[in-house]
Structure formats: structure tokens, C-alpha cells
């Protein structure tokens, strides 16, 4: 079934609650001639198994269709669930078909941000993970373990990004959409403006010790502004050393 045929089905079939186009095509970003159509087809619970058998397609298909019951869609991307990793799929995706009550659009908007309590908990946890990586990188470098230190510095990047987005109550994008996300909605802290952030990430991935210390200083300042100074203080007596004092 082509994408256009699937959309027509979604508009004509009352058992279908909605159709979401996600990925590059759903955001109109970095779309190539051979880009696939990533579709989430939301259906009423009682027909989910039947529609999954009829319309779901394999990973890698030109039109890649995931069929979700309404209940499954409500839970998709929930914090702490097995699908939390997929939450960003619903940020800025295109709702092509929706029911008259706007169910799909409403649930999409809920998934596009982090609830305040969850955001703070994620920020604290990932801040600690980021500092841990920077600490191990610096310690390995001090011990003459340069390759090991570079690996630890590179490992600081995922928790750093999780922290930066979580302190603003935002869902971290997939790496492909990092520039897209930050050009549309820059971070509030100018220390992490998009171009300088991308350069910072490149330097961290190469294990640049100067960038590691600068990153720690900027992260510490941001963490304290958001009431997470206790996470930083938990790394005493090494905080000054991590700053490069």
C-alpha cells in the first residue's frame, strides 16, 4: 500500500483514530529522494490485532507502518516505560488524520514535553551521569590513559544532552534532529547556543581536556540556577579540580 492510499484509508475508515507521519518527512527536514514514510496508525482497541496483521509493515519498508491501539498510543513514550526512547518521534510530527475530538493531536502535545517532576528527576540523574563521565575522563588522562579518557569524554555527550533538554522540560531529540530542534527552539542558556554546542560536542568526542573543563563549568552554573547544586556538590572534593581551578 502506498502512503497516499494509507492516508485515504485513514480518512475513510471509522475504525482508525488517527494517522501520524513522523521521521524526516513528518518534520520536513533532511528529506531525501529515497526517504521512507514513517507512519503511526492509531486504531480503536478492539480492531488493533486485525489491523496490525493487515497494515503493519516491516522495518525498512518504504512505507513503514506501526499500528497502535488507542490505549497503546496513550502509553507510548511514557517516562520509565520500554518505549520512553521513542518519545521524540511524536515531537513536531505531522498529524495527518485525527478523530473529530482531536484525540491524536492532544496526546501528541502531551508527549512533546516532559512533566515538571519527571523533568527535574531526569535532569538530576543525567547531570550526575555527565559529571561522572567527565570525572573519569579527567582521571584517566591524568593517569596517562589517553584513549580511555577520550572514550569517557565521548560518553559524557548523551547524558549532557539529556540534562540540557530536561532542565527546560523538553524531550531530547534523536541525533539527526538535534540541529533542527535547536534552530527552531534554542536553549535559553547562550552558553549552549546551537553552533557553539555542536562544536563543543565535536571537541568532547575527541577527548579535548580544555573543552571538558569548560563544559563542566558551564554545566555547573546551569545546574545551580535550576536548583541542582547538590548534585554538583556530591562530587566534592573534586569540583574545583573538574573546573580546572
Buried (B, 14 or more C-beta within 10 A) or exposed (E): EEBEEBBEBBEEEEEBBBBBBBBBBBBEBEEEEEEBBBBBBBBBEEBBEEBBEEBBBEEEEEBBBBBBBBEBBBBBBEBEEEEBEBBBBBBBBBBBBBBEEEBBBEBBEEBBBBEEEBBBBBBBBBBBBBBBBBBBBBBBBEEEBEEBBBBBBBBBBBBBBBBBBBBBBBBBBBEEBBBBBBEEEEBEBEBBEBEEBEEBBEBBBEBBBEBBBBBBBBBBEBBBEBEBEEBBEEBEEEBEBBEEE
